[in-house]
Amino acid sequence: MAYMKDSVWKNVDWWTVTLYLALVILGWFSVCGASYNYGEPDFFDFTTRAGKQLMWIGCSMILGFVLLMLEDRLYDTYAYLIYGFMILLLFGTIFNPHEIKGSRSWIVLGPVSLQPAEFAKFATALALGKYIGEYTFSMQRTRDMLTSLAIILVPMTLIILQKETGSALVYLSFFLMLYREGMTGAVLFSGVCAVVFFIVGLRFGAVMMPDEMTTWGEFSVLTLVILLASLLVKLYGTPHSRASLYIFWTGGGTILLGSLFSCYVIPFNVCHLQLWLCGALVVYLILVYLRERLRNYLYVIVFTLCSVAFFFSTDYVFNKVLEPHQKVRIEVLLGMKDDPAGAGYNVNQSKIAIGSGGLFGKGFLNGTQTKLKYVPEQDTDFIFCTVGEEQGFVGSAAVILLFMALILRLIILAERQDTRFGRVYGYCVMGIFFFHLFINIGMVLGLTPVIGIPLPFFSYGGSSLWGFTILLFVFLRIDAAQEK
C-alpha cells in the first residue's frame, strides 16, 4: 500500500496539476475583483463571495487529494454504478420544489446548493470509457454506436427537463471523443450542416426574394441540400458514375430557371419546385442504388430526407421548445433583433468592460464597469469580462493560453494511455473543458449565444469547481496508474 501511494505521487502529471493550481488561483482573484464592493476589502470573510469561493477551493484541494489516493480500478469497476446513481439523481431533481432562476437543476441542502448536472459529466465520461473500452466494442457496429449515443442523450434529456438547456448542450462535447474513437466524419458533417441550416433558415426566414413569394431562408437551405447531395454522391459514389453531375446540373439549372421565371414572368414560391426536386433526387438515387448496389447511395438519401425534415422542424423547435429568453438571445446574436436594454444588455456591457481594459488593464480592483455592477452575472457566467477590464488584453490572452496549455496537455495524456478506457475518459475531459472555454468566452464577446455555462475554475460556485476538479483528478489518477 505504501509503495502504491509513493508511485502515485511519482507518476502523477505535475504539469497538469500546476496548470490547475494556476487557473484556480487566478480564478479566485477574478471572483474577488468581480464581487468586490467599495468598503469591503476582506476577501477572507466567509460571508462574502470571495470568502465562500476560497472555502470551495480548499474543499476542492482536499477532494483532489482523496481522488488521487483511491485505487484507479475503482473508477473502471464502478463506472456504471456511478452513472446509474447520477441518472437517478438527475431524474429526481426534475421534481425538485426549489427553483433557482427558472431552473429546477439545484438540490438545496440547508445553506448549500449543489447542481447534479455538473457531476453527471464525470459520471457520463466514466460510463462512456467503460462501454467503449470493452474488447468487443466497434464504432462501426450500429448497436454499439447507438448505445454510446444513448449514454450521452439520457442525462442530456433529463437536464433539459430541468430547464437547464445550457448545461445540457455541454454534453455535445462528447462527440469530439466519439470522432477520435472512429465515428464516421459523416456524423460531424451532418451536425455542421444542421447548424448551418438552422442559422440560415432562421436568420433569413422572413426575408423575401425579389418575386415576393419566396423567402431567402427556405430557398438557400433547399438549394444547399441539393448541392450537398451532389457533392456526397461525387465523394462516396462509384468512381466513374455520372450521377453527381446529373444532380448538380439538373438540380442547379432547374432552380436557376425557376427563380428567373418567378422573378420576371409569373411569381410563384420557388421552394415548392425545390421540394419536388428533392423528391425526384431521392427517387433517382434509389434507382441508382438498385443498379449499382452501393450502400453509400442510401446514406445520401437519408441525408437528403433528414435535412429537409430537420429544416422544416426548426420553426417548431424555435417557437415551441425554446424558452422565450433563449429565443430572444438567439435573435439578438443573429442580428434579427436589437435589444440593448434587454437580452443584449449582458453582452453589450461585457464588451464595454473588456474594451475599457485596453492593453494592460486597469489593475486589480480598479475596474469601473464591474465595480459599479453594470454587468449582470459578472462573477459567474460573465466573469471573463472582469479579467478583460482589470488585466487587459495581455492578461486575457495569458488566461486563454493557460487554458489552451491545459487542453493540449490533456490531449497528450489521453494519447499516451495504454487502455481504451483511459483514452476515452481523457478525451471526454478534454472535450468538456474545450466546450466550456469556447462557448463561455464566445458568449462574453458576443460570438456565441448566451447559454449560461461557467468558465472552468473562474466562475463563482462550488458545484462547478468541484465538478471540474473531479473530472480532472480522476483522469490524473488513471494516468498515474499506467506504466511510464
Salt bridges, closest charged atoms under 4 A:
ASP13 OD1 - ARG409 NH2 2.51
ASP13 OD1 - ARG416 NH2 3.90
GLU71 OE1 - ARG73 NH2 3.67
ASP72 OD1 - ARG477 NH2 3.89
ASP76 OD1 - LYS130 NZ 3.13
GLU99 OE1 - ARG104 NH2 3.47
GLU118 OE1 - LYS121 NZ 2.91
ASP144 OD2 - ARG141 NH1 2.52
ASP144 OD1 - ARG143 NE 3.89
GLU181 OE2 - ARG423 NE 2.83
GLU292 OE2 - ARG291 NH2 3.47
GLU331 OE1 - LYS337 NZ 3.10
GLU377 OE1 - LYS101 NZ 3.02
ASP379 OD2 - ARG49 NE 3.31
GLU389 OE2 - LYS362 NZ 3.21
GLU390 OE2 - LYS371 NZ 2.89
GLU415 OE2 - ARG180 NE 2.80
ASP479 OD2 - ARG416 NH2 2.80
ASP479 OD2 - LYS484 NZ 3.83
